Structures are given as C-alpha cells and as structure tokens.
Amino acid sequence: MRVNRILLSSALVVVALVIQVSVLARLHLPGAVPDLLMLTVLGLALVYGHVGGALVGFGAGLLADLAPPADHAAGRYALVLCVIGYLAGLVKPETGQLKSATGPMAVVVAAAVGSTLLYAGVGALVGDTAARHVGLGSLLFTAALYDLLLAPFVVPGIMALARRAENDPLAESTSARATDISSGWLSGGTGLKIGSQRNGLRVKAARARMARAGRIKGVKRL
C-alpha cells in the first residue's frame, strides 16, 4: 500500500473506532450497535479494491479486538472485517465512480448481515454463545437497519477522501490550469495572431523606409 493510503486509512480507522466506542456503543439502542468501523472499511475498500480492502479490514478489526472494552478473543473481528473488506473490494467500480447509490446500499446491507453471521459463526467455534441469548434474528435486522441509516453520512465522504488522496488534486489542478491556458491559446489563435500582426508591422515599416529612402534619393538628384 502507498504511504498516503496507509496514513489516510490509519487516521480514518482510529477516528471511527473512537466514535464507535465512546459514542455509538453508549447509545444503548435495541439490538445491534451501528458499526461505523465496518462502514469505514467498506468506503476504503470500494476505492482501494479487494487487496487494499482486506488489509484495511484486518488492521481495523485487529485494532478493535485489542481496544478496550473488547470482551472477545483477539483476531475474531479482524477476521470478519478482513473478509468483508476483501469481498467489498471485489465490487469496486472499474471507472472508480459510482453511477447510483443502489449498489453501495446493497453492499452495506450485505456487509451488515454477513459480518453479523460471520462474527456469530466464529463465536460459536470458540465457544461464545452470546448471540443465542440476544437473538440472531433481531441482531441481523437491527444491524442492517442501523448501518443502512448511517451509511449515507459515512461511505460517500470516506470514498471522496480516499479518491483525493489517490489522485493528488493539487497536482491535477496545476496541470489542468496549464493545459487550459495552452489549449486556450492554441484554440483561440491568440499567439499566432500576435505573431502575424508583428510580422505585418515589420513588413510595413520596411516598405515605408524604402519609400522614404527612394524619395530622399529623388530629391537629391533634383
């Protein structure tokens, strides 16, 4: 991964995790908790692709596993977000731009349901049966609902930041201005007109000098 990708991804993941733990987890909403960290991974995966999405997902999940007040086995959420980031990166648009919001919203719902099922499945393998007591059906519904409501405020902004970091808009704007100026000069013919006007003035001045010289010679002969 590039340096700008690492710096931007690290900053966004840390901010999302802090908001997740300090704000969203304390809302005490019925059912699941809005997963801001997963939405951040989705936004980055839709720009970076499946490899970048898997790496960002693994790092974000591992950080969430180690950050307090985590009460599950380390690596469990890292596996979940790694798989989610990889699968989300597979549906990255080829042009890099989304034609509509239907695709990303479908990805959010699928990721919310898939991450809940995968997290519960890994928990069942390691002996964690907390999902059974809460109710897997209510967790799936509330997770999809909360993430779908939160996604329009998170995913587009993260994708825009990732694209700006990838495209270096400062360099692009400078080159665009230069090309606009040069194309304007060429299309408008300003430089050619000025050059032709200068050449025409020089020819006229030379003719005027020759005419004056002829007149002076004629006067001297007389």
MARBAVEX-497307 format. One line per 2 residues: number of its first residue (from 1); for each residue x, y, z of N, C-alpha, C. Coordinates in steps of 0.05 Angstrom, whole numbers. Atoms other than C-alpha are relative to their C-alpha. Layout:
residues N
NUM) X,Y,Z,X,Y,Z,X,Y,Z; ... $
This chain:
residues 222
1) 17,-24,0,0,0,0,17,25,0; -15,-25,1,23,71,-14,-1,14,27 $
3) -3,-14,-25,43,118,41,-26,16,6; 24,-16,-4,-17,163,30,-24,-17,8 $
5) 22,18,-8,-64,103,34,3,-8,29; -4,9,-27,-33,80,99,-7,22,20 $
7) 5,-22,-19,-36,148,132,-30,7,1; 28,-7,0,-107,163,110,-17,-23,13 $
9) 15,22,-11,-133,93,127,4,-2,30; -5,1,-29,-100,94,196,-15,22,14 $
11) 14,-22,-13,-129,163,212,-30,-5,1; 29,5,1,-199,144,190,-8,-23,18 $
13) 7,23,-17,-198,77,226,1,8,30; -2,-9,-28,-175,109,291,-23,17,8 $
15) 22,-17,-6,-227,163,288,-26,-15,2; 25,16,0,-282,113,271,-1,-17,25 $
17) 0,17,-24,-261,67,328,-6,17,25; 5,-17,-23,-260,124,378,-30,8,2 $
19) 28,-6,0,-330,146,357,-17,-24,6; 14,25,-4,-353,74,357,-2,-7,30 $
21) -2,8,-28,-330,61,428,-12,21,19; 8,-21,-19,-344,128,461,-28,11,-4 $
23) 26,-12,6,-409,148,427,-21,-21,-7; 20,19,10,-445,94,388,-6,-23,19 $
25) 4,23,-18,-434,38,438,-15,8,26; 14,-10,-24,-464,82,494,-28,9,-5 $
27) 27,-9,6,-529,97,458,-21,-20,11; 17,21,-11,-559,32,485,-25,-4,-18 $
29) 21,5,19,-600,20,422,-9,-29,2; 9,28,0,-643,-43,418,14,-16,-22 $
31) -13,17,19,-607,-100,384,29,6,-4; -28,-4,7,-541,-87,349,8,29,5 $
33) -12,-27,-2,-495,-26,351,8,8,-28; -9,-10,26,-484,17,289,30,-4,-3 $
35) -28,8,3,-418,-8,261,14,21,-18; -14,-20,15,-381,55,240,27,-9,-11 $
37) -26,11,8,-315,17,235,-4,-16,-26; 5,16,24,-344,-31,184,-7,18,-24 $
39) 7,-19,21,-373,27,143,26,14,-11; -25,-12,8,-304,59,142,16,-19,-18 $
41) -14,20,16,-273,-6,116,-14,-3,-27; 14,2,25,-327,-10,63,6,23,-19 $
43) -6,-24,17,-315,61,38,28,-1,-11; -27,2,9,-240,49,33,3,-23,-20 $
45) -2,23,18,-249,-20,0,-12,6,-27; 12,-7,25,-294,10,-54,18,17,-17 $
47) -19,-16,15,-236,55,-74,26,-15,-4; -26,14,1,-174,12,-59,-1,-27,-13 $
49) 2,26,11,-200,-54,-85,1,-22,21; 2,23,-19,-201,-124,-54,25,-3,17 $
51) -24,3,-16,-128,-126,-33,2,22,22; 0,-21,-20,-129,-58,0,-22,-2,20 $
53) 22,4,-19,-197,-72,30,5,-21,21; -7,22,-19,-172,-137,61,20,10,20 $
55) -21,-10,-19,-111,-103,91,-11,20,20; 12,-20,-18,-150,-44,118,-19,-14,20 $
57) 19,14,-17,-204,-91,145,14,-16,22; -14,15,-20,-154,-135,180,12,18,22 $
59) -11,-19,-19,-118,-76,212,-21,13,18; 21,-12,-16,-183,-43,234,-12,-20,19 $
61) 11,21,-18,-210,-108,262,18,-7,23; -20,6,-21,-146,-123,300,1,22,20 $
63) 0,-22,-19,-146,-54,330,-25,0,17; 25,3,-16,-219,-64,352,2,-23,19 $
65) -3,22,-18,-201,-131,382,17,6,25; -18,-7,-22,-146,-100,424,-9,24,17 $
67) 9,-25,-14,-181,-35,443,-20,-7,22; 21,4,-21,-220,-34,509,-25,13,-9 $
69) 5,22,-19,-273,-53,527,-6,-27,-15; 5,25,15,-266,-113,479,0,-24,19 $
71) 4,23,-17,-291,-177,512,0,-26,-15; 0,24,16,-278,-227,457,29,-8,-7 $
73) -27,10,6,-219,-267,431,13,18,-21; -14,-17,19,-166,-226,395,2,-14,-27 $
75) -1,10,27,-168,-235,320,-27,-8,-11; 27,8,10,-242,-251,316,-12,21,-18 $
77) 11,-21,16,-264,-184,290,18,7,-23; -19,-4,21,-201,-178,249,-6,-18,-24 $
79) 7,19,21,-221,-240,210,-25,9,-14; 25,-9,11,-291,-213,200,3,23,-19 $
81) -4,-24,17,-270,-145,173,19,-5,-23; -18,7,22,-215,-176,131,-16,-12,-23 $
83) 17,13,21,-266,-219,94,-19,20,-12; 19,-21,10,-316,-161,89,15,19,-18 $
85) -15,-19,16,-262,-114,62,8,-12,-27; -7,13,25,-240,-165,11,-24,-3,-19 $
87) 24,3,16,-310,-180,-14,-11,27,-10; 9,-27,9,-329,-106,-17,18,11,-21 $
89) -19,-10,21,-266,-91,-57,-4,-13,-27; 6,14,26,-288,-142,-110,-21,15,-16 $
91) 21,-15,14,-347,-97,-128,8,28,-5; -9,-27,6,-304,-36,-137,-5,7,-29 $
93) 6,-7,28,-327,2,-199,25,4,-16; -24,-1,17,-278,-2,-257,8,29,-5 $
95) -6,-28,5,-283,73,-271,7,15,25; -6,-14,-25,-275,90,-197,-22,18,9 $
97) 23,-17,-7,-341,128,-197,-25,-17,1; 25,14,-2,-408,102,-174,-22,14,-16 $
99) 22,-12,17,-467,112,-222,-25,6,16; 23,-4,-17,-520,106,-168,6,-9,28 $
101) -3,8,-28,-529,95,-93,-11,-28,6; 12,27,-5,-564,28,-102,21,-21,6 $
103) -21,19,-4,-501,-12,-108,13,2,28; -12,-2,-27,-466,16,-45,-19,-7,22 $
105) 19,6,-21,-530,10,-4,-4,-31,2; 2,29,0,-536,-63,-25,25,-13,12 $
107) -25,10,-12,-463,-74,-6,-1,4,30; 2,-5,-29,-477,-42,62,-18,-21,14 $
109) 18,19,-12,-536,-87,76,12,-28,1; -13,26,1,-498,-149,53,23,-2,20 $
111) -22,0,-19,-438,-130,95,-10,-1,29; 11,0,-27,-480,-117,157,-10,-28,7 $
113) 10,27,-6,-515,-184,152,23,-20,0; -22,19,1,-452,-221,131,19,2,24 $
115) -18,-3,-23,-409,-192,186,-13,-10,26; 13,11,-24,-461,-209,239,0,-30,0 $
117) 0,29,2,-467,-280,214,28,-12,4; -28,10,-2,-392,-289,208,10,3,28 $
119) -8,-5,-28,-380,-259,277,-13,-21,18; 14,20,-17,-432,-305,308,11,-28,-6 $
121) -11,26,6,-404,-365,270,27,-5,12; -26,3,-13,-333,-352,293,-3,-2,30 $
123) 5,2,-28,-360,-342,363,-9,-27,9; 9,27,-6,-395,-409,361,23,-20,-1 $
125) -23,18,1,-329,-442,341,18,2,25; -17,-4,-23,-293,-411,400,-15,-3,27 $
127) 16,4,-24,-350,-424,449,-14,24,11; 15,-24,-9,-381,-355,452,-29,-2,-10 $
129) 28,3,8,-457,-363,452,-17,24,8; 15,-24,-8,-476,-291,468,-22,6,-20 $
131) 20,-7,20,-513,-284,402,-26,-16,3; 24,16,-4,-561,-340,421,-18,13,20 $
133) 16,-13,-21,-584,-303,483,-13,25,-10; 12,-25,10,-595,-237,447,-20,-6,-22 $
135) 18,6,23,-629,-268,386,13,8,-26; -14,-6,25,-594,-274,319,-17,15,-20 $
137) 18,-14,19,-655,-251,280,-1,30,5; 2,-29,-7,-661,-185,317,27,14,-5 $
139) -26,-11,5,-586,-174,311,4,6,-30; -3,-4,28,-588,-183,236,-17,23,-10 $
141) 18,-22,9,-647,-136,227,10,27,9; -8,-26,-10,-622,-81,272,27,8,-11 $
143) -26,-7,12,-551,-85,245,-3,11,-28; 5,-9,28,-575,-78,173,-13,27,1 $
145) 15,-26,-1,-622,-21,193,18,23,9; -17,-21,-11,-572,19,234,22,7,-20 $
147) -22,-6,19,-516,12,183,-10,13,-25; 12,-12,23,-562,29,126,-7,29,4 $
149) 6,-28,-7,-584,93,161,25,17,3; -25,-15,-5,-513,113,178,17,1,-25 $
151) -18,2,24,-481,94,111,0,25,-17; -1,-24,17,-503,156,70,16,23,12 $
153) -16,-22,-12,-467,201,120,29,-7,3; -28,10,-5,-403,159,123,14,-8,-26 $
155) -13,13,23,-388,119,60,7,20,-22; -8,-19,21,-391,176,7,23,18,8 $
157) -21,-17,-9,-347,221,49,27,-14,1; -25,16,-2,-295,167,61,10,-6,-28 $
159) -8,5,27,-294,149,-13,11,25,-13; -10,-25,12,-284,222,-32,28,6,11 $
161) -26,-5,-11,-226,229,16,21,-19,-11; -18,20,11,-194,165,-10,7,7,-29 $
163) -6,-7,28,-200,188,-82,17,25,-2; -17,-24,1,-170,256,-67,29,-7,8 $
165) -27,8,-8,-111,223,-32,13,-16,-23; -11,16,22,-103,176,-92,8,18,-24 $
167) -3,-15,24,-109,229,-147,18,25,2; -16,-24,-5,-68,286,-115,-12,24,-15 $
169) 14,-21,14,-116,342,-134,16,25,-4; -16,-24,3,-64,397,-124,16,-2,-26 $
171) -15,3,25,-21,369,-180,-18,0,-24; 19,1,23,-81,356,-224,-11,27,-7 $
173) 10,-27,6,-108,426,-216,21,17,-13; -22,-16,12,-40,456,-233,4,-8,-29 $
175) -3,9,28,-33,413,-295,-24,7,-17; 24,-7,15,-105,426,-314,0,30,-7 $
177) -2,-29,6,-94,501,-309,20,5,-23; -20,-3,21,-32,495,-352,-11,-9,-27 $
179) 11,9,25,-68,454,-405,-23,18,-9; 21,-18,8,-128,500,-404,11,26,-12 $
181) -12,-24,11,-84,560,-415,12,-5,-27; -13,6,25,-44,527,-470,-21,-6,-22 $
183) 21,6,20,-107,499,-504,-15,25,-8; 13,-25,7,-139,567,-499,15,17,-20 $
185) -17,-14,18,-81,599,-533,-1,-12,-28; 0,13,26,-80,547,-588,-26,1,-14 $
187) 27,-1,13,-155,544,-600,-8,28,-8; 7,-27,7,-163,619,-598,18,12,-20 $
189) -19,-10,20,-102,630,-642,12,26,9; -10,-26,-9,-80,688,-598,29,4,-7 $
191) -29,-2,5,-6,674,-603,6,3,-30; -5,-1,29,-9,664,-679,-8,27,-11 $
193) 8,-27,10,-48,728,-689,19,21,8; -19,-20,-9,0,768,-648,26,-2,-17 $
195) -24,3,16,59,738,-687,-4,10,-28; 5,-9,27,26,752,-754,-2,31,-1 $
197) 3,-29,-1,9,823,-733,28,13,2; -26,-11,-2,81,835,-712,16,-2,-26 $
199) -14,2,26,108,808,-778,-11,20,-20; 12,-20,18,58,851,-816,10,28,5 $
201) -10,-27,-7,80,913,-778,29,4,-9; -28,-2,8,153,897,-792,2,4,-31 $
203) 0,-2,29,139,889,-867,-8,28,-8; 9,-27,7,100,955,-869,21,21,7 $
205) -21,-19,-7,156,991,-832,23,0,-20; -22,2,19,208,964,-880,-8,13,-27 $
207) 9,-13,24,166,986,-940,0,30,2; 0,-29,-4,157,1055,-910,28,11,-1 $
209) -27,-9,1,232,1061,-900,11,1,-29; -10,1,28,246,1040,-972,-13,23,-16 $
211) 13,-22,14,195,1091,-997,13,26,7; -13,-25,-8,226,1146,-956,28,3,-12 $
213) -27,-1,12,296,1127,-980,-2,7,-30; 2,-7,29,272,1130,-1053,-7,29,-4 $
215) 7,-28,3,241,1198,-1042,24,18,5; -24,-17,-6,304,1225,-1010,20,-1,-23 $
217) -18,2,22,346,1199,-1067,-10,17,-24; 11,-16,22,299,1231,-1118,3,30,5 $
219) -3,-28,-6,303,1298,-1082,29,8,-4; -28,-6,2,379,1295,-1080,8,3,-30 $
221) -7,-1,29,383,1281,-1156,-10,26,-12; 10,-26,10,340,1342,-1169,16,23,9 $
